[in-house]
Amino acid sequence: MKPATPHPHQTSRVPAHRRELPLRVGTRGSPLALVQTRAFLTMLTTFCPVLRGMNVFEEHAINTTGDRIQDRRLAEIGGKGLFAKEIHEALLDRRVDFAVHSLKDLETELPPGIVLACTLKREDARDTLILGPGCHDIDPADPFACLPAGALIGTSSVRRQAQLMHARPDLIVASIRGNVQTRLAKLHAGECAASLLALAGLRRLGLEDRASVILDPDAMVPSAGQGIVGVTVRADDHELREMLAGIEDPEAKSVSTAERAMLAELDGSCRTPIGGYARLLPNGELHLTGLVARADGSFLLKRALHGASADAQRIGAELGASLRADCPRDIFG
C-alpha cells in the first residue's frame, strides 16, 4: 500500500497539541494484519510530519478467538466478528488507542463506544483462484472449467463456496482455515485441488504471483469491504478521530458505506453467503452489486443498483431490502 499524499488543507486537521505517547495500535497478529497495520502507520506519519523520527507507535498484536480456533468454520463458532471481539475489548479497556482491521472482518454494528474512524484506499477487491498441481488449461472466460470433475476445493468462505458450486455443482468444498501462507502451504501439499483467496491480501504480502487467475466480480462477487482497511477508535477520543479523518479515502468511504449498509439490511450471519461490491463509475455515480445465495449453490440471487455517490447509504439499504424480499426465508435462518 503506497502512503497517501495528503491534500494541503488537511494538515489543519492535525491536533494542535501533542497527546501522550506512544500511541498504542491494536491488530491481529497474522502476517497480513501486521503488514496492513504498518502500512497504515507509515501513512499516518506521512500525513502528520510531527510524528516522524519519534518512537510514537506501539504495536499490540492481539490473539483473537477467530485466529485461535482453526478446526471449525467461523459460522460454527460465532461468525466473523470473532476476529475483532478481543480487539474491541482492548480498545474499550484503554489498552490500545486505535485498532486496524480488514474491513470485511468487521461487523456492521460495532459495540457501543466504538466507531469506524476512517477507511483507507481500497486495494483490488477481486478474488483469485489458486490452482494446485494437475490443474491446467485455464480459460479466462470460464476460469472454473479447468477444475476436474468432483475436485476438492479448499475454502472457509461460504460466499465463495456458494458461487463456485452454483457454477460447478459437481465440485466438493472443504473448509480450509489459517492465514494466507498456511492456506497456500496446504494447497501445495495437495490437501485440495484449488483454493480461493482475496487478491488484496496476496498483493500486500508480495504473493500475487501465486494467483492462477483473477476472477471478475461478475463471476465471483467479492465480500463487502474486501480490500479495504478500516481503523476503529473510541467514540469519545475526539482528538484521534479528528486526526484520522484527515487520511480517510473518500472513494473507500463511499463504496464501503454502500456495501455495509446493504449487509446491515440483510442482517446475514456467517452462515449466509452474501457478496457486496460497489465501485464509482466514470460519471461519478456509485454502482453496487449484491448477492445472496445458499451455501450449496442451489439458490443464487444477484442484483445491482446505482445512483449518486452521496446516496451510498440509501443505495445499500435499498438493494439489501430488495434482495431480502425476494429470497427464500430459510436463507437467513
HELIX and SHEET records of a PDB file:
HELIX    1   1 PRO A    8  ARG A   13  5                                   6    
HELIX    2   2 PRO A   31  PHE A   47  1                                  17    
HELIX    3   3 PRO A   49  LEU A   51  5                                   3    
HELIX    4   4 THR A   65  ARG A   68  1                                   4    
HELIX    5   5 LEU A   74  ILE A   77  1                                   4    
HELIX    6   6 LYS A   80  PHE A   83  5                                   4    
HELIX    7   7 LYS A   85  LEU A   92  1                                   8    
HELIX    8   8 LEU A  103  ASP A  105  5                                   3    
HELIX    9   9 PRO A  143  CYS A  146  5                                   4    
HELIX   10  10 VAL A  158  ALA A  167  1                                  10    
HELIX   11  11 VAL A  180  HIS A  188  1                                   9    
HELIX   12  12 LEU A  199  ARG A  204  1                                   6    
HELIX   13  13 GLU A  208  ARG A  210  5                                   3    
HELIX   14  14 HIS A  238  ALA A  245  1                                   8    
HELIX   15  15 PRO A  250  LEU A  266  1                                  17    
HELIX   16  16 SER A  309  ASP A  311  5                                   3    
HELIX   17  17 ALA A  312  ALA A  325  1                                  14    
HELIX   18  18 ARG A  329  PHE A  332  5                                   4    
SHEET    1   A 5 PHE A  57  ILE A  62  0                                        
SHEET    2   A 5 LEU A  23  ARG A  28  1                                        
SHEET    3   A 5 PHE A  98  SER A 102  1                                        
SHEET    4   A 5 VAL A 229  ARG A 234 -1                                        
SHEET    5   A 5 ILE A 114  THR A 119 -1                                        
SHEET    1   B 5 ILE A 172  ALA A 174  0                                        
SHEET    2   B 5 LEU A 152  GLY A 154  1                                        
SHEET    3   B 5 ALA A 194  ALA A 198  1                                        
SHEET    4   B 5 ASP A 127  LEU A 131 -1                                        
SHEET    5   B 5 VAL A 213  ILE A 214 -1                                        
SHEET    1   C 3 ILE A 274  LEU A 280  0                                        
SHEET    2   C 3 GLU A 285  ALA A 293 -1                                        
SHEET    3   C 3 LEU A 300  ALA A 308 -1                                        
END                                                                             
